[in-house]
C-alpha cells in the first residue's frame, strides 16, 4: 500500500518567498498579529546574539502551529530568510533551530510546499547539513561520545529535522524523489544513523521511516540498498526489534520484495528469505505495543501515530501480495487440472467412452451456444495461454523447481493468512471501530479500515467459500464480527464523511464477497447502501470542487466520491446472492437493473459493475431467486431494451484517453448480448 505520492504536476504559482508586492492587510486581527508577534520574531532572526536567534526560531516554530500566523510568516518571506541566513549560521544551535523551522513548515503546509523548497534548491544546503552531522561520527572513536551532552542533543535534533524534511519531499512527485534518492549521501546518511548503537530510538525510527517513505515504488533506491549487504544487515537487525524501528525496517524490506524484477537484485535471496508470516508477526507485535499507548491520550505523539499508519500500510500491502499470489496459484492450479483432463481425453483408448464424452460435450456446447458463439475462434489462443502458464508449473521441460517454488508460495500464503486471522485482525479491530475512542483521528480509522479491507480480500483468496480449510470456521466468525462492529455502526449513522463511507463500503464488499451465502445481515443494511449510492451520486452531480481529501492509489488520483458508487454496486451484488433471501434479492436486483435502464444518466463505471453483478447473480437457474425474481419480475425484457444503450455507452468512451475503461465497457456490452441469448436458451 505505502504512502501516497502526488504524481500530478503542480499549478504554476508563485511561492511564498517570491518578490511580489504585498497588499496591505485588511483584517485588524492580522495587522495586530503581524505587528506584535510576527515582525519581532522575524527581525530577531538577524540578531547579533546566537541565543537571540535560537529563541526567535523557537518562537517561530510555535507560531507555525497557528494557521493564520503561519500564513503571515510566509508572507514575510520567512523561507528565504531561513535558507539564506539561519541554516548557514556558524553556530550549531542556530543551524539546528533553522532546520527545525523548515521542518515544521513542511509538516504544517500542504504537499506543494515541498515542491517550493525543491525549487529553492533545498537539496544543496541539505547535503551540506548531512555532511555536517555525518562528520561528528567520522571523528575518532570517542569523538562524538566526548562532546558535551547539549551538543549531542543538537546533533540528534538536526538529524531528525533533515529526515523529516526528506520525508516531506518524498510526498511530492517522482522527479523530486528521484533527485533526492539518487544522492548517494542520502541513504548512506539514513542507514548509517540506523546502525549507530548510541543513536536514540527516536532517531533510528525516523531515519528508517525516511528510507521507507523514499523507497515506495522507487526501484532505483531499492536497487542501491539491495547492492549493499551492510545496509541489508542494518534493516534485518532493526526488523528484529520492537517499535517504530521494527515497523520501518520491515516496511523497507517489504518494498524491496516488491521491486520491479526483484529477482535480479543482488541479494534477492536474502530479501525473499523472510516469509510473510514472520514479517506480519514482527509488525503486528510492534503495532500492538504502539496502539496500547492510545488509551493514554497524553502519551500519544504524532510520531507514534505516523508509525501506526506505516504499520497499517505495510500490513495492507503484504496482505495484497498474499491475495494476489493465492489467486495466481489458484488460476494456475485450475489450468493444470483443465489441461490434465484434456490430455486424459486425448490419450484415452476407450472409444465408447470417447463417444459418450463427445455427446456430452455436444450437449453442453448446445446448451451454452448463446454464450459461446463468439468464443470458438479464440479456443486455440486460450489453450496456448493455458499451456504457457502450465509450462511455468508443470511443463515437461521444468525440473520441478517451479512447482516447488509455487508450492512454497501457497504454503507461505496460508500461514500468513492464518496469522492475519488469529493475531493481526484482532489487533487492528479496536482501532477500526468508529464508536470507540472518539478522539482518534479520522484518517487513522480509515487506515485501519483500508488495512482490514486488504486483509479480507487476501483471506477470501486463500480460504474460498467452497474451501474445507480448517481456517474457514474461525474466519466466518471473525468476518461476521467485522461486519457487526465496523460496517453496521457506520451505515446506521448515515455519516456525511464520504472518505470514511468509502473505506467502510470497501470493507463491506470484501466481507460479503468472502462470506457469500453465510453473512448474517438481519437489518436493512442493503437499503442503507442503496441510499448511500444515491446520495453519493447526487453529490457528484452537485460538486464544483473536491469535497474530500484525495486518495491516490497506484500513482493515479482518485476521490472517495468517485470510487464509492461502483463499490456500493459490487457490495449489493454480493448481498443479493445469499440463498433464502428472495426478498433482498428482489430489491437489489431491481436496483441493479434500474442502473442499466437509466443509461446514459448512469456513470460508465457504475453501469459496468451493475452488469457484472447481474451476470453473477442470475447465471445459474438453480438459484431460488432465478425463477422467483429474474423471470417473474421481467428482468430479461429490461435488459434487452437496454442493450442498444449499453453499446452506445461503450462507444462513447474515448479509447485513447481511457483504453482500460473502454475495454471493460466493450466487454460488458458483449457479455450482455451473450447473457441475454444464454438466458433465452436456458429458458427453452
Residue pairs with C-beta under 8 A, 6 or more apart in sequence:
1 313
1 314
1 316
1 317
1 320
1 450
1 451
1 454
2 216
2 217
2 255
2 313
2 314
2 317
3 170
3 171
3 213
3 216
3 310
3 313
4 171
4 551
4 552
4 553
5 170
5 171
5 172
5 173
5 174
5 177
5 216
5 217
5 552
5 555
6 111
6 171
6 172
6 173
6 552
7 173
7 174
7 552
7 555
7 556
7 557
8 173
8 557
9 173
10 112
10 115
10 173
11 112
14 20
15 79
15 116
15 119
15 120
16 74
16 75
16 77
16 78
16 79
16 116
17 74
17 77
17 78
17 79
17 80
17 116
17 120
22 75
25 31
25 34
29 68
30 68
30 72
33 68
33 69
33 72
34 72
34 76
37 63
37 69
38 63
38 69
38 72
38 73
38 76
39 76
41 56
41 59
41 60
41 63
41 73
42 56
42 60
42 73
42 76
42 78
42 81
43 56
44 52
44 53
44 55
44 56
44 59
45 53
45 56
45 57
45 60
45 81
45 82
45 85
45 86
46 53
46 81
46 85
47 53
47 56
50 89
50 91
50 93
50 94
53 86
53 89
53 91
53 94
53 97
54 91
54 93
54 94
54 97
57 82
57 86
57 94
57 97
57 98
57 100
57 101
58 97
60 73
60 78
60 101
61 97
61 100
61 101
61 104
63 69
63 70
63 73
64 70
64 73
64 101
64 104
64 105
64 108
65 104
65 108
67 108
70 105
70 108
70 109
74 105
78 101
78 105
79 102
79 105
79 116
79 117
79 120
80 120
82 98
82 101
82 102
83 102
83 120
83 122
83 125
85 98
86 94
86 95
86 97
86 98
86 101
87 95
87 98
87 99
87 102
87 125
87 129
88 95
88 125
89 95
89 98
92 151
92 154
92 155
92 158
93 154
95 129
95 132
95 158
96 154
96 157
96 158
96 161
99 129
99 158
99 161
99 162
99 165
100 157
100 161
102 117
102 122
102 161
102 165
103 160
103 161
103 164
103 165
103 168
105 113
106 113
106 114
106 117
106 164
106 165
106 168
106 169
107 164
107 168
111 168
111 171
111 172
112 172
113 168
114 168
114 169
114 171
114 172
114 176
115 172
115 173
115 176
117 165
117 168
117 169
118 169
118 172
118 176
118 179
122 165
122 169
123 179
123 180
123 183
126 162
126 165
126 166
127 183
127 185
129 158
129 162
130 162
130 185
130 186
130 189
131 185
132 158
133 155
133 158
133 159
133 162
133 189
134 185
134 189
134 192
136 143
136 144
136 147
136 155
137 143
137 144
137 192
137 196
144 152
144 155
144 198
145 198
147 155
156 199
156 200
156 202
156 203
159 193
159 203
159 206
159 207
160 202
160 203
160 206
162 189
163 190
163 193
163 206
163 207
163 209
163 210
164 206
164 210
166 180
166 186
166 190
166 210
166 213
166 214
167 209
167 210
167 213
167 214
169 176
169 177
169 180
170 177
170 180
170 210
170 213
170 214
170 216
171 213
177 214
177 218
178 218
178 220
180 186
180 214
181 187
181 214
181 215
181 218
181 220
181 221
181 224
182 220
182 221
184 224
186 214
187 211
187 214
187 221
187 224
187 225
187 231
189 207
190 207
190 208
190 210
190 211
191 207
191 208
191 211
191 225
191 231
191 234
191 235
193 199
193 203
193 204
193 207
194 204
194 207
194 208
194 211
194 234
194 235
194 238
194 245
194 249
195 230
195 234
195 237
196 204
199 207
201 243
201 244
201 245
202 244
202 303
204 238
204 245
205 243
205 244
205 245
205 248
205 303
205 307
206 303
208 235
208 238
208 244
208 245
208 248
208 249
208 252
209 244
209 248
209 306
209 307
209 310
211 225
211 248
211 252
212 248
212 251
212 252
212 255
212 310
214 221
215 221
215 222
215 225
215 252
215 255
215 256
216 255
217 555
218 255
219 259
219 260
219 261
222 255
222 256
222 259
222 265
223 259
223 265
225 231
225 232
225 235
225 252
225 256
226 232
226 256
226 259
226 265
226 266
226 267
226 268
226 271
227 265
227 266
227 267
229 267
229 270
232 267
232 270
232 271
234 249
235 249
235 252
235 253
236 249
236 253
236 270
237 249
238 245
238 246
238 248
238 249
239 246
239 249
239 250
239 253
239 274
239 279
239 282
240 246
240 282
241 249
241 286
242 285
242 286
242 289
243 286
243 289
243 290
243 307
244 286
244 290
244 303
244 304
244 307
246 282
246 283
246 285
246 286
247 283
247 286
247 287
247 307
247 310
247 311
247 314
248 307
248 310
250 279
250 282
250 283
250 314
251 283
251 310
251 313
251 314
253 271
253 274
253 279
254 279
254 314
254 317
254 318
256 262
256 265
256 271
257 271
257 272
257 274
257 321
258 317
258 321
259 265
262 268
262 271
262 272
265 271
275 412
275 415
275 416
276 318
276 321
276 322
276 412
276 413
276 415
276 416
277 412
277 415
277 416
277 418
277 419
279 318
280 315
280 318
280 416
280 419
280 420
280 423
280 424
281 419
281 423
283 311
283 314
283 315
283 318
284 311
284 315
284 419
284 423
284 424
284 427
286 307
286 311
287 308
287 311
287 312
287 315
287 427
287 428
288 427
290 304
290 307
290 308
290 311
291 308
291 427
291 430
291 431
293 299
293 300
293 304
294 300
294 431
294 437
294 440
295 437
297 439
305 441
305 444
308 431
308 444
308 447
309 443
309 444
309 447
312 428
312 447
312 448
312 450
312 451
313 447
313 451
315 424
315 428
315 451
315 454
315 455
316 450
316 451
316 453
316 454
316 455
317 454
318 416
319 416
319 420
319 451
319 454
319 455
319 457
319 458
320 454
320 457
320 458
322 413
322 416
322 417
322 420
322 458
322 461
322 462
323 454
323 457
323 458
323 459
323 460
323 461
323 462
324 461
325 409
325 410
325 413
326 410
326 413
326 417
326 458
326 461
326 462
327 461
329 406
329 409
329 410
329 413
330 461
330 464
331 389
332 389
332 390
332 392
332 393
332 406
333 393
335 386
335 389
335 390
336 390
336 393
336 394
338 386
339 386
339 387
339 390
339 394
345 354
345 357
348 354
365 372
367 681
367 682
368 678
368 681
369 677
369 681
370 674
370 676
370 677
370 678
370 679
370 680
370 681
371 674
371 675
371 677
371 678
372 674
373 674
373 677
374 670
374 674
391 397
391 398
392 398
392 402
392 406
393 402
393 403
393 406
394 403
395 402
413 458
413 462
414 462
414 469
414 471
416 458
417 458
417 459
417 462
417 463
417 471
418 471
420 455
420 458
420 459
421 459
421 471
421 474
421 475
421 478
422 474
424 455
425 452
425 455
425 478
425 482
426 478
428 448
428 451
428 452
428 455
429 452
429 481
429 482
429 485
429 486
430 436
430 437
431 437
431 440
431 444
431 445
431 448
432 445
432 448
432 449
432 452
432 486
433 485
433 486
433 489
434 445
434 486
434 489
434 490
434 493
434 495
434 500
435 489
442 497
442 499
442 500
443 549
445 500
445 503
446 499
446 500
446 503
449 486
449 500
449 503
449 504
449 506
449 507
450 503
450 506
450 507
452 482
452 486
452 507
453 503
453 506
453 507
453 510
456 479
456 482
456 507
456 510
456 511
456 514
457 510
457 514
459 471
459 475
459 479
459 514
460 510
460 513
460 514
462 469
462 471
463 469
463 471
463 472
463 475
463 514
465 514
465 515
465 516
465 517
465 518
475 514
476 515
476 518
479 511
479 514
479 515
479 519
480 515
480 519
480 520
482 507
482 511
483 508
483 511
483 512
483 519
483 521
486 504
486 507
487 504
487 507
487 508
487 511
487 525
488 523
488 525
490 500
490 501
490 504
491 504
491 508
491 525
491 528
491 529
491 532
492 523
492 528
494 528
494 531
495 501
497 548
498 536
498 539
498 547
498 548
498 560
498 561
498 564
499 548
499 549
499 551
499 560
501 532
501 536
501 560
501 564
502 551
502 560
502 561
502 563
502 564
502 567
503 560
505 529
505 532
505 564
505 567
505 568
505 571
506 563
506 567
508 525
508 529
508 571
509 567
509 570
509 571
509 574
511 519
512 519
512 571
512 574
512 575
513 570
513 574
516 574
516 577
516 578
517 577
517 578
517 579
518 578
519 575
519 578
521 575
525 575
526 572
526 575
526 576
526 584
526 587
526 588
527 587
529 568
529 571
529 572
529 575
530 568
530 572
530 587
530 588
530 591
532 564
532 568
533 564
533 565
533 568
533 569
533 572
536 561
536 564
536 565
536 568
537 565
537 603
537 606
539 547
539 561
540 561
540 562
540 565
540 603
543 561
546 559
547 561
548 559
548 560
548 561
550 557
550 558
550 559
551 558
551 559
551 560
551 563
552 558
565 603
565 605
565 606
566 603
566 605
566 606
566 608
566 609
569 592
569 595
569 606
569 609
569 610
569 613
570 609
570 613
572 588
572 591
572 592
572 613
573 588
573 592
573 609
573 610
573 612
573 613
573 614
573 616
573 617
575 584
575 588
576 584
576 585
576 588
576 589
576 592
576 613
576 617
576 625
577 585
577 616
577 617
577 623
578 584
578 585
579 623
579 624
580 624
582 624
582 625
582 628
582 629
585 617
585 625
585 629
586 625
586 628
586 629
586 633
589 614
589 617
589 618
589 625
589 629
589 630
589 633
589 635
590 633
592 610
592 613
592 614
592 617
593 610
593 614
593 635
593 638
593 639
595 602
595 606
595 607
595 610
596 602
596 607
596 610
596 611
596 614
596 638
596 639
596 642
596 645
596 646
597 638
597 641
597 642
599 607
599 642
599 645
599 646
599 649
600 645
600 648
600 649
600 652
602 610
604 649
604 652
604 653
604 661
604 665
605 661
607 646
607 649
607 665
607 668
608 664
608 665
608 668
611 646
611 668
611 671
611 672
612 668
614 635
614 639
614 675
615 671
615 675
617 623
617 625
618 625
618 626
618 630
618 635
618 679
619 675
620 626
621 627
621 682
629 635
630 636
630 679
631 683
636 676
636 679
636 680
639 672
639 675
639 676
640 676
642 672
643 669
643 672
643 673
643 676
646 668
646 669
646 672
647 669
649 665
649 669
650 662
650 665
650 666
650 668
650 669
653 661
653 662
653 665
654 662
655 662
655 663
